[in-house]
């Protein structure tokens, strides 16, 4: 069922963009850390509705993922308010490897009445959108074969209604009575952020960190990737133009994680960020940088 929630299209027609980038092709996204207002409620949602596995819980914190790998870390701040009207997380995206897995998840959502806020075909991918109990955006998607869209992201990435009937036709006639959970090879495919200004985001993600600018929608949105991927980072101003970071006491993005294949690659990113006046902070998870809108990213190793 489709309910109300944040508008979530990577929509309109993407304008042409430069494809040069300095990051290694094996750059990827790691676990996402969120503040939530009620941990038990959020754990129930992410295990029952989304299909993640609870890996560990205690002392106001929970780790969730698949096959023993962390994908999501929740930290409780009792009574935290949704962070509407500020910069922060637009959605984090769970990438499935096969179209049939997306269809299986959609069938689960229909059977178990998991509320959706959008269903879209982006040409590069097919995607389902949700909003968790604290208003954190979630995308579940699969990528069409890379040979169909590589080198054409700026020209072809768009949003049209998802062919739901066509997607569900890939399923076997009978499905398990209970959804078995997200498959073991699920990963964080990308993170889409709310930013105050697109020009600032381009200067940070392209020029300071070294992502390629894969597509840009004027001053509304931009998409950044490594290794020719359509995007590892999305940024938009649809709800956040000129806005400030979320204040204390809100349910918000604590940090996303960018994984790099070697220490030398990470040092290169840190050096570029430092030269661009974005010095890192030392954290237990690794060096952390903040974009001009206050969105935090930890630079970790694969």
N, C-alpha and C positions, 0 to 999 in steps of 0.2 A: 504494500500500500504506500502511496506517496503522501507525505504530510508536509507541513510548512517547515521551512528551515532556510539556511543561508543560500542565496543564489550562487550556483556553482557551475557555470560553464567556463571552460577555456574557450570562450566563444568569440563571435565576430570573425572576420577574416584576418588572419595574421599577416602583417606586412613583412617584406623582405628584411633579412637581418644577416649580419656577418657570421660566418661559421668558424672563425679562428678562435682557438682556445689554447691555454697553456697547461691544463691539467692532464694527467695521465688518463688513457682510455679506460683503465680499470677503476677509476674513481666511482664511488657509489654512495648510497645513503645507508646509515645505520639506524640504531634505535632512536625513537622519539620519546622525550620526557615531558610529561604534562602534569600540571596541578589540577586536582579535582576536589570537589567539595565534600563528597561522601564516598569513601573508598569502597565499601562493600557494594554500594549501588553500581559504581563504575566497573568493578571486577565482574559483577553479574552480567552487566551489559556486554562487556568485551568478550566474555567467555560464551555466553548463551546466544547473544544476537550476532556478534561478529564472528565468533568461532576461533578465537585465540585460546591458547593453553595457559593456565595460571602456573607459572614456574616457581614463584616464591612470594610470600606475603608476610608482613610483620612490621610493627612499629610505624604504622601510617604510610606504608610504601608497598607497592606490588610490582612484580616483573611478569610480563606476559610475552608470549611468543609462539614459536612452532619448533618442534623437534629439538627442544632444549636451547634454542637461540632466542635472545632477547630481541623483540621488535618494539615493545612499548613499556615504558616505566611510568607508573602513576604515583604521585606524591600527594597525600591528603592535606588540604587546608580546610578544616571544617567551616562550612558556611561561605566558602568562596563564591563570589558572584561571577556570572558570565562576563567576558571581556568585550562585549559589543561596543562599537564606536571607537576602538583603539587599533593600533597595529598588533601584529601577532600571527597566530596560526589561522590560515584559511582552511586548509585540510592537510592531513598526511595521507599518503596513498599506499595501499597494500597491493602489490603486483602479483598476480597469479600467472603461471606459466602457460596455461592452456585455456582455450575458450570454453571447453566443457566445464572447467572448474568455476568459471564465472557464471555459467548457466546453472550449475549445481547450487551455487550460493544464492542466486536469484530465486530458484525454486524453494530453497529453505526460507528466504525472506517472505515469500508469498504464503507458504504453509504456516509459518510461525508468526506471521503478522509483524514482521520487522519493518518499521516505518522508514521509507526512503524520502529523500528530498530532491532527487534528480536521477535521470537515466539518459546517458548521452553517448553519441558516436562522434569521436573526434578525428576520424580518419586514421590517425596513428594508433588508436586504441578504442575499446569500448569500455564504458565506465558506469558505475553505480555510486551514488552519493548518499551519505547519511550524516546525521548530527547526533552526537552522544548526549547524555543527560546534562552535561555542563555547556553544551553548545560548541564543543570541538568538532570541526568538520573532518569527515572520513571519506576517502574514495577507495573503492575496490575495483580493480580493472585488470585487463589483460592487453598486451600489445599485439597488434597485427604483425605479421612477419616483417622483419626489418627491411628486407629488399623492396617492399611495397612503398616505404616512406622515406628511406634514408636519402638525404640530400634534398628533400622536398618539404621539410617540416614547415619552413616559413610560408611556402606557397599553399600547402594543403591542409595544415592543422586548422580545424574549425569545430563547430558544434552543430549537430543535427540530432533529431530525436532518435533514440536507440530503437532498432528493430527487435523488440522484445520477443515476438513470436519466432523470428528467425533464430534468435539466441537460444530460446528454450528447445527448439527442434533438434539441437545437437545432443540432447540428453537421451539416455536409454528410457524406455517406456516406464519402467518402475525405478523409483528412487528409494534409498533407505528411509525408514520411518523417522529416524533422528539424524540430523545433520552431523557428520563425523568431525567437523571442524576444518579449518583452513589447511590446505595441503602443506607438507613438510618443506617444500621449496619456496613458500611465500616469502617475499622480501619487501622492504620499504622501497618502493620504486621512485617516489619523489615526495617533496614537501612543497606545498604552495603557501606563500606567506602574504599577509596583509602589510603593505608598506605605505609610507607617507607620500613618497614621490618616486616615479619610475626612473627619472634621470639619476637620482642618488643610488637606486638599486643597481642600475647598469654600471655605474662607476665602481660600485663595491664588488658585485658578483663577477663581472667581466674583467674589469681592469685591475682590481686588487686581488681577488681570489684566483682568477684565471679560467673561469667557465667560458664557454662559447655562448654568445647571444644567438639562440636558435630561432627566435621569433619575437616580434614586438607588436603590440597593438597600441600604437601611439603613446599617449601618456596614461593609458589605462592598465596595461599589463605587459610583462616581459617574461620570457622563458629561457632558462640557461641550462646547458648540458655539457657533459664531457664525453669524449669519444664518439661524437656524432649522435648521442642519444637525444630524443626529442626534448626532454627536460628532466633534470634532477631537481632543479629549483624553479618554482614559479613565483611571481610577485605581481600583485595587483593593487590598485587604489580604489576599487569599486565601493568599498565600505570604509576606507581609511585615508583618503586623500587629506594631507595636512594634519593627520592625527598624531597623538602622542602614544608612547608605549602604555600597556595596561598598568594601572596603579597597584600597589600592594593589596592583597585580599581578593584578587580575582583568579578565576580558573583560567590558566593561560599556558602557553608554550614555555616550558623551562629551557629546553634547548633541543635542537635537532642535531644529528650526527652526520658528518661527512667522513667517509672512510677513504683513506689513501693507501696505495699498495706498498709504500716504503717510507722509511724515515726520511730519506733524502727528498722524496716528493713532498712530504709534510713540511720540511724545512724550507723548501722553495716557496710554498704557499705562505708560510709565516713571514718569510723575508719580503715577499711582494706586499703582503698586508701591512707590514711595518713601514715599508717605504711609502705606502699610501696613507700613512698616519692612522692605521687601524691596528694598534699593538694588541697582542693576545693577553688573555688572563690565564693564569695557572689554575686548573681545577683538578679534582680527583679523577675525572674521566679523561683529562687531557687538555691541551691548550684550547681556549675558547675565544672566539671572535664574535663581535656584535656588529650587525649591519647598521646603516644610518637610522633605521627605524627601531633599533633596540632588539631585533630578533637575534637570538643567541645560537651559535653553531659551534659544536665541539669538533675538532679535527683529530680523528682517531686513525689507527692503523688497521688494515684489513685482517 
